[in-house]
Amino acid sequence: MYGGPDGEMGASMRYLAQKFAMKNNKVSGLLNDIGTEELGHLEIVGTLVHQLTRGIDIEEVKSSGFDKYFVDHTLGVWPQSAGGYPFSASEFQSKGDPITDLVEDMAAEQKARTTYDNILRLVDNPDVREVIKFLRAREVVHFQRFGEGLRMVQDDLNSKNFYACNPGFDKGCGVKGCMDSSNNSCGCR
């Protein structure tokens, strides 16, 4: 949720990094907006963890399996996965190819939704469940918005062969009549 492979930190960093290579201004703005919202989700998750751990005693730390985390961070909120692995920039990607990045973004949102589904299967606390349900709903909206962004990028290209090149780098990518020696629509300068 916070710093795991499908967490809010990776999502925010992914989208805010990808926006710089996005030539479509509307989609760049979409990446910026969703990346900024994901930073807000980071705050929500951090607050939730803080509220759940505030005031616990050492016996609760030990009995809950929280002791290894406690040794390193006491009750501080630290970005790591449920398995205890610290957050790393290797958990997200920015390829500079609008189609590749947006497809990855859609997959990332689905993985985050699945993570929230799994948390909902484990948690009984109604207050925690409401927060998780809200975050899960936002993942669904983000998936839909990235799908719209992908369609905008594809619509900017006037060829159906837009998977044969990188429209963020190859000039003429997807432009009818612009073919290389292998009859692929990429590499036209």
C-alpha positions in Angstrom: 0.0 0.0 0.0 2.6 2.5 1.0 6.0 1.4 -0.5 5.5 -2.0 -1.9 5.7 -3.0 -5.6 2.1 -2.0 -6.2 2.0 0.8 -3.6 1.2 4.5 -3.7 4.8 5.7 -3.7 5.7 3.8 -6.8 2.6 4.9 -8.6 3.2 8.6 -7.8 6.8 8.4 -8.9 6.0 6.4 -12.1 3.4 8.9 -13.3 5.3 12.1 -12.4 8.4 10.7 -14.1 6.5 9.6 -17.3 4.8 13.0 -17.8 8.0 14.6 -19.1 8.3 12.3 -22.1 4.6 12.5 -23.0 4.2 14.6 -26.1 0.4 14.8 -25.9 -0.2 17.7 -23.5 -3.6 16.4 -22.3 -2.1 13.0 -21.4 0.9 14.7 -19.8 -1.6 16.6 -17.6 -3.4 13.4 -16.8 -0.2 11.8 -15.6 0.6 14.9 -13.5 -2.9 14.9 -12.0 -3.0 11.2 -11.2 0.6 11.3 -9.9 -0.3 14.2 -7.6 -3.4 12.3 -6.4 -1.2 9.3 -5.7 0.9 11.5 -3.4 -2.3 12.2 -1.5 -3.0 8.5 -1.3 0.5 8.1 0.2 -0.6 10.6 2.9 -3.8 8.7 3.5 -2.0 5.3 3.9 0.7 6.8 6.1 -2.0 8.4 8.3 -3.9 5.1 8.5 -0.7 3.2 9.6 0.1 5.9 12.1 -3.4 5.8 13.6 -3.3 2.0 13.8 0.1 1.9 15.6 -0.2 5.0 17.8 -0.2 4.0 21.4 0.5 0.3 21.1 2.7 -1.2 23.8 5.7 -3.5 23.4 3.6 -6.6 24.0 1.3 -5.7 21.1 4.4 -5.1 19.0 5.7 -8.6 19.7 2.4 -10.4 19.5 1.4 -8.8 16.2 4.6 -9.8 14.4 5.5 -6.1 14.1 8.7 -6.6 16.1 11.2 -6.7 13.2 9.8 -3.5 11.7 9.8 -1.9 15.2 13.5 -2.6 15.6 14.3 -0.5 12.5 11.6 2.1 12.6 9.9 2.1 16.0 6.5 3.4 15.0 7.7 5.6 12.2 6.0 5.1 8.8 8.5 3.7 6.4 8.0 2.7 2.7 8.3 -1.0 2.4 6.3 -3.9 1.1 4.2 -6.2 3.2 7.1 -8.7 3.0 9.4 -6.2 4.6 11.3 -5.1 1.5 12.1 -1.4 1.4 10.8 0.8 -1.5 13.1 1.0 -4.5 12.9 3.0 -7.7 13.3 -0.3 -9.5 9.7 -1.0 -8.7 8.4 1.4 -11.4 9.4 2.3 -15.0 9.4 5.2 -17.3 10.3 4.0 -20.8 9.7 7.3 -22.7 7.3 5.4 -25.1 3.8 6.7 -24.6 2.0 3.5 -25.5 4.4 1.3 -23.4 4.1 3.7 -20.4 0.3 3.9 -20.5 -0.2 0.2 -20.8 2.1 -0.2 -17.8 0.1 2.4 -15.9 -3.1 0.5 -16.6 -1.5 -2.7 -15.4 -0.1 -0.9 -12.3 -3.6 0.3 -11.4 -5.1 -3.2 -11.7 -2.3 -4.6 -9.5 -3.0 -1.9 -6.9 -6.7 -2.8 -7.1 -5.9 -6.4 -6.5 -3.7 -5.5 -3.5 -6.6 -3.5 -2.0 -8.9 -6.5 -2.7 -6.6 -8.7 -0.8 -6.4 -6.3 2.1 -10.2 -6.1 2.2 -10.2 -9.9 2.5 -8.0 -9.7 5.6 -9.3 -6.7 7.5 -12.4 -6.6 9.7 -12.1 -3.1 11.1 -14.9 -1.1 9.5 -13.0 2.2 9.6 -10.0 0.7 7.9 -12.2 -1.0 5.3 -13.8 2.3 4.3 -10.4 3.9 3.7 -9.3 0.9 1.7 -12.5 0.8 -0.3 -12.1 4.5 -1.2 -8.5 3.9 -2.4 -9.6 0.8 -4.4 -12.3 2.8 -6.1 -9.7 5.4 -7.1 -7.5 2.7 -8.7 -10.4 1.7 -10.9 -10.9 5.3 -12.0 -7.2 5.7 -12.7 -7.3 2.5 -14.8 -10.2 4.0 -16.8 -8.5 7.4 -17.2 -5.2 5.8 -18.4 -7.3 3.8 -21.0 -8.7 7.1 -22.2 -5.1 8.5 -22.3 -4.0 5.6 -24.4 -6.8 6.1 -26.8 -5.8 9.8 -27.1 -2.2 8.9 -27.9 -3.3 6.3 -30.5 -5.8 8.7 -32.1 -2.9 11.2 -32.6 -1.4 8.6 -34.9 -2.9 8.1 -38.3 -1.9 4.5 -38.8 -3.0 1.3 -37.2 0.6 0.1 -37.0 1.5 2.2 -33.9 3.0 -0.7 -32.0 5.9 -1.0 -34.5 7.6 2.2 -33.2 7.9 4.6 -30.3 5.7 7.6 -31.0 7.5 9.5 -28.3 10.8 9.3 -30.1 10.5 8.1 -33.8 9.5 11.1 -35.9 6.8 10.0 -38.3 5.8 7.0 -36.2 2.4 5.9 -37.3 2.2 8.5 -40.1 0.9 7.0 -43.3 3.5 6.8 -46.1 6.4 6.9 -43.7 8.0 3.5 -43.9 11.5 2.1 -43.3 13.3 -0.4 -45.5 11.4 -3.3 -43.8 8.0 -1.6 -44.5 7.6 -0.7 -40.8 6.3 2.8 -39.9 9.2 3.8 -37.7 12.4 5.6 -38.0 11.2 8.3 -40.3 12.9 11.5 -39.5 
